[in-house]
């Protein structure tokens, strides 16, 4: 009986071990929405932020812009780290960076710089739908492998503050005014779950 109990205990321990991620994550973002989404995905992580001047990075296409910004954020964070230490560890550490812009009327809109600009953005959203274009970049600090991608979602009307283009659809006071949404809420919030999970797994491949 004791041996059977021991075997059961060992089996349960093995299952628990297999369920635990064999890697660590650094989220390179101060966004509360991205923190919440990554937590909802079941991951534990530490946080670092990138000190970059996003206005100095310009691209014509929103997809190119958000990818360039995610890469710049990753580079800035990596410059603060002793990367050699991560290469010598037994388990990999993944750095996740992301960016997002709003596209409205054919123009790229980033985070509003003032309340006045945010109000102007809002007025425009009331006249038609907006689209969010977001990127995710996963960097494996053990081997330098990078996997990235972007996601797009459409929103009809949104609200303001502290996010790209002043579009904040998850706020309880503003979400009733969102008439339609094509895409997932996590994508609009700045960290699409399916894309992030796929890139995490891709970055872990040997």
N, C-alpha and C positions, 0 to 999 in steps of 0.2 A: 504493500500500500504506500509506504514511504517513498519507494523508488518511482512509483507511478506519479505521485504528487510532485516529485522532483523533476520528472520528465515534463509534466504539464507546466511547471514553473519555468523551466528552461525554454519551452516552446513559446510561452507567452512573452518571455523576455526577448526572444528572437523576433517575434512579430512586432513588438513595440519598437525594437531597434530598427527594423526595416521601415517602419512608418515614419521614423524621425529623419528629417533631411540630412544628408551627409555633406552639407555645405552651409556656408554662412552668407548672409545678405547685408549689403550696405545700401540703403536707399539714399540716393543723392538728390534729395528734394526736401524743401521745407513745407510743401503743400499738405495741409491737413487732410484733404480729400485723398491724395495718393497714399498717405499713411493708413487711412482707414481702409482703402481698397486692398492694399497689400496685407493688412491684418485679417481682413475678411477672407482672403485667399488661404489663410492658415499659416502664414510665415511670420517668424520672429526676425527682427532686423535692427541694426543700428542706423543712425542717421548722420549724414554729412551734407553740407551745402556747398555749392560752387559760387565763388565770387567772380562773376564775369559781367562784362558790359554787353548785354544782349543786343543793344541798339547798333553795336559795331558789326554785327553779323547780319548781312542782308542777302537774301536770295529772292528771285522773282516768283518761284513756285512755292506755295506753302509747304508742300511735302519735303522739298529740299531744305527749306528754312528750319523746320522743326527737327529734322535729322541732324543738320549742322549744329543746332543749338544743343541737342542732346549729347553730341560728340564733344562739343566745347566744354560742357559741364563735366563730362567724364574726365577729360584731360585735366581740367582745373583741380578736380578732387584727387586724381591720381598723383598730381604734382605735390600734394600735401602728404602723401603716404610714402612709407618705406616699402616699395613694391617688392624688393628682394625678399622681405620677410614673408610675404604671401606666397611666393614661389616655393619656399622651403617648408610650408606647412603640409600636414597630412591630408587636409580637406580643403577644397577650393573655396574662395570667397568671391561672390558675385556682386558687382557694383551695378545698380540699376539707376539710370538717369532717364529723364523724359522731358518733353516740352509740348506746348500746345498753342495754337493760334485759332482765331475765329476768322472765317471768310464770309464777307457780306458785301453784296453788290460788286463782286469781283475784286474786292480789296482785302488785304490781309490786316487784321486787327489784333494787336497784342494787348497786354494788360493796360487799361487806361491809366494815364499819368495824373489825372485829376478827376474830381467829382464832375466837373463841367464836361470833360471829355467823355466820361462814363454816361452822362445824361444824353449827350449827342449820339453815342452808340445805341443807347436804349431806344431813342426816338426812331432811329433807322430800323431797328429790329421789329418795331411795331408795324412797319410797312412791308415786311416780308421775312422769309425764313433766313436763318444763318446756318453755317456749317462749322463744325469744329474739326480741325486736323491735328492729330496728336501723334507724337513719336515715342517709342520706347527703345532704349539701348541697354543691352546687358553685356557687361565686360567681365570676363573671367580673369581675375587678378593673378591666378596661378600660372596661366599660360598665355595671357594676353589676347585670347580669342574674343572677338566682338560680334554680337548678333543684334541686328536692329531692324525695325520696321515701323510703319505708320498706319494709322487708322482714321477713318472719316465718318462723321455722323451728322445728320441734319436735324435742326431744331426750328420750330416755328414759334418765335417770340421767346425771350428770356429775360433775365434781370441782371443786376449789377453786382459786383465789386470784387476786387482782389484776384480775379482770374483773367485768363486771356480774353481780350475783347469785351470785358465787362459782362460776360455771359455766365450766369450762375443759376442753373436750373434746379439744383437740389434743395434750395432754401425753401422751407415750408411756407413762407409768405409769398414766394414767387412761383413755385411750381404749379399752382392752379392756373397760371397765365400761359403755361406752355401748351399750345394747342395740339402739336403733333411732334413726334420724335422718330426719326428713322436711324436706327443704330442703338447701341446699348448705353445705358446710363453711365456705366463705368468708363466708357470711351469718352463721353462728354465731360465726365469729371476729371479726365486727364490721365487715366491709367487703365486701358482696356485689358480686362482679365485674360481673355483667351490669347491675345497677342503676347502679353507678358509671360504667361505660363509656357507658351511655345518657345519663346526666346530663352527663357531660363533653361529649359531642357536642351535646346540646341547648343547653348553655351557650355553645357556640361559634357557634351559628347567628346570622346577622345579624339 
